[in-house]
Amino acid sequence: MQHANPSQFASRKEPFGTYLLAQIKRDDDIGELARNAFRDPGFPRDGDFKAVSKRLNTVGAPPEMHDALAEAEVDWLAL
């Protein structure tokens, strides 16, 4: 059985890392996370959520940045 609108599943979502970097102008914790990521030469720009989370752990990001990461994932998944 085929879905009534299979094209909705064919679109490719931009990588999570790319989405996060695009949030640089936001005036909230997600924007702060994006600005920090932009300045980080080791940030996984084409990475998924797990790669970004691993990077935050590697650099010792504070808990607020992990919370912002979780909020950003919810926003990205809603696209």
ZADO-8126 format. One line per 2 residues: number of its first residue (from 1); their letters; for each residue x, y, z of N, C-alpha, C, CB. Coordinates in steps of 0.02 Angstrom, whole numbers. Glycine has a CB too. Layout:
NUM) a) X,Y,Z,X,Y,Z,X,Y,Z,X,Y,Z  ...
***
This chain:
1) mq) 42,-58,0,0,0,0,45,62,0,-48,0,61  28,109,-42,68,170,-48,32,228,-14,82,186,-122
3) ha) 70,273,15,42,332,48,8,376,-5,96,371,86  -45,411,14,-81,454,-33,-39,510,-60,-142,482,1
5) np) 10,534,-22,53,588,-46,126,571,-30,33,655,-12  156,526,-70,224,504,-55,276,559,-64,242,446,-99
7) sq) 260,612,-102,309,666,-113,325,703,-48,282,715,-165  280,703,1,295,738,63,351,705,101,233,740,107
9) fa) 366,642,86,420,607,120,485,610,80,400,535,133  482,633,19,540,634,-25,583,697,-15,518,630,-97
11) sr) 555,749,13,594,810,21,649,799,72,548,869,42  706,827,59,763,820,104,769,880,148,828,809,65
13) ke) 771,868,211,778,921,261,852,939,266,750,899,331  867,1003,275,936,1023,283,965,991,346,942,1101,287
15) pf) 1031,980,347,1061,950,407,1048,993,469,1137,941,397  1043,961,525,1029,997,587,1081,1050,601,1026,948,645
17) gt) 1145,1035,591,1198,1085,602,1189,1147,560,1265,1054,589  1170,1137,498,1157,1193,452,1098,1234,476,1145,1169,380
19) yl) 1045,1201,497,986,1235,523,1005,1277,584,931,1185,542  1044,1248,630,1062,1283,691,1102,1346,675,1102,1237,737
21) la) 1149,1341,630,1189,1400,611,1146,1456,582,1244,1381,562  1092,1438,549,1048,1488,519,1008,1526,572,1000,1454,470
23) qi) 1010,1503,634,972,1535,688,1012,1589,724,950,1483,738  1066,1611,695,1113,1657,727,1083,1724,747,1171,1669,680
25) kr) 1030,1745,714,1000,1810,729,945,1807,781,972,1840,666  930,1748,805,878,1742,857,901,1774,922,860,1668,869
27) dd) 853,1801,958,868,1835,1021,847,1791,1080,833,1904,1025  873,1729,1081,858,1683,1134,917,1635,1142,792,1643,1120
29) di) 908,1584,1183,964,1537,1195,984,1499,1132,945,1488,1249  936,1486,1088,953,1452,1025,998,1498,983,889,1433,985
31) ge) 983,1562,982,1026,1610,946,1096,1613,976,994,1679,947  1100,1611,1042,1165,1611,1075,1204,1548,1058,1157,1617,1152
33) la) 1170,1492,1058,1202,1429,1038,1227,1433,966,1153,1370,1046  1186,1461,922,1205,1468,852,1267,1513,844,1146,1496,811
35) rn) 1269,1567,881,1326,1613,877,1390,1578,902,1313,1677,917  1383,1540,956,1441,1503,981,1463,1450,931,1424,1469,1048
37) af) 1416,1417,900,1432,1366,850,1466,1397,790,1368,1329,828  1444,1456,770,1474,1491,713,1547,1506,725,1435,1555,699
39) rd) 1565,1522,787,1634,1539,804,1678,1477,816,1636,1583,865  1647,1419,820,1683,1357,835,1706,1323,771,1638,1308,877
41) pg) 1771,1322,757,1795,1291,695,1782,1215,692,1869,1304,687  1770,1184,749,1758,1112,751,1684,1093,750,1789,1083,811
43) fp) 1640,1144,743,1568,1130,744,1549,1090,682,1527,1196,746  1510,1036,692,1490,993,635,1434,1025,594,1467,924,661
45) rd) 1452,1068,547,1404,1107,508,1354,1064,470,1441,1151,460  1376,1007,448,1330,961,412,1308,903,456,1364,934,349
47) gd) 1319,910,521,1304,856,567,1231,851,588,1346,863,627  1215,794,615,1148,783,642,1147,804,716,1127,709,634
49) fk) 1090,795,748,1083,815,818,1135,782,862,1013,797,843  1148,718,852,1196,682,894,1266,710,886,1196,608,877
51) av) 1285,729,825,1352,757,814,1359,824,849,1365,765,738  1307,864,847,1309,930,880,1311,920,956,1247,973,860
53) sk) 1271,874,981,1271,860,1053,1340,835,1076,1217,807,1069  1370,793,1037,1437,768,1053,1487,825,1055,1459,714,1002
55) rl) 1480,872,1008,1526,930,1007,1517,972,1071,1514,973,944  1454,983,1090,1442,1021,1152,1475,987,1212,1366,1029,1164
57) nt) 1470,921,1214,1503,885,1269,1578,892,1266,1483,811,1266  1606,889,1206,1678,894,1197,1706,961,1221,1696,883,1124
59) vg) 1669,1014,1206,1694,1081,1224,1671,1102,1294,1670,1132,1173  1634,1060,1328,1613,1075,1397,1561,1130,1400,1672,1095,1437
61) ap) 1514,1129,1354,1461,1180,1354,1419,1176,1418,1416,1172,1292  1395,1233,1442,1354,1234,1503,1285,1203,1490,1346,1306,1529
63) pe) 1250,1183,1543,1184,1151,1536,1134,1192,1494,1155,1138,1604  1139,1259,1498,1092,1301,1460,1098,1289,1385,1104,1375,1476
65) mh) 1159,1275,1362,1170,1264,1291,1141,1195,1270,1245,1268,1273  1144,1148,1315,1113,1082,1301,1037,1089,1299,1134,1030,1355
67) da) 1009,1131,1343,937,1144,1341,918,1178,1276,916,1188,1401  958,1227,1255,945,1262,1192,949,1214,1133,994,1321,1182
69) la) 996,1167,1137,1003,1117,1084,940,1075,1078,1064,1072,1098  913,1054,1135,851,1014,1134,793,1055,1105,834,991,1205
71) ea) 789,1119,1122,736,1162,1094,745,1170,1019,736,1231,1129  807,1179,997,820,1186,926,802,1123,888,895,1203,914
73) ev) 813,1065,918,794,1003,884,719,999,874,818,943,925  680,1020,924,608,1019,919,586,1065,861,575,1042,985
75) dw) 616,1125,857,600,1171,803,617,1141,735,637,1238,813  677,1110,730,700,1081,668,655,1023,646,773,1058,674
77) la) 635,982,693,592,925,677,523,947,653,584,879,738  501,1006,676,436,1032,656,435,1059,585,414,1085,704
79) l) 493,1068,555,495,1095,487,466,1047,436,566,1112,467
***
